Amino acid sequence: MIEIPNFKTLNILHVVCDYNGTIAKDGLVLPEIKNLFQQLSKHYTLHVITSDTFGSVHAQLKDYDTSIKVLTSDDHTWEKADYIDSLGAENCVALGNGNNDKEMLLLASVGIAVIGDEGCSKNALLNADIICKNISDALSLLTNTKRLTATLRS
């Protein structure tokens, strides 16, 4: 439990990451992800949700302790939000950068928009609780939770 004054008490069980633009670039997992996911998997259940634009997510994450959800519907924005809802939105942190991440960022207990090399959509930025310049900074909020408190308290 993380109590954040004048914000909420967080009971984070799940960390849900968008793939391309968030933890991967051009279909390849960013080098810093392995160590961060190893640290986070000790405390949270990790999920990667993706359209799998490059068809690489399963091969890239085969050695990672993470659940992979490849989107299949015609509306990826709401499919991502439904996934967060199915896990219990109040127990989720969601990370993403794209327009189709906007609803999952809004629904999750904490939504983190990641700017990264691919940029970040305006709608993702507006629906996030926190905006980070890269995935390392974003995931480090969860390995050093006092940073969450410092950023989110009122």
Buried (B, 14 or more C-beta within 10 A) or exposed (E): EBEBEEBBEBEBBBBBBBBBBBBBBEBEBBEBBEEBBEBBBEEBBBBBBBBBEBEBBEEBBEEBEBBBBEBEEEEBBBBBBBBBBEBEBBBBBBBBBBBBBBBBBBBBBBBBBBBBEBEBBEBBBEBBBBBBEBBBBBBBBBEEBEBBBEBBEE
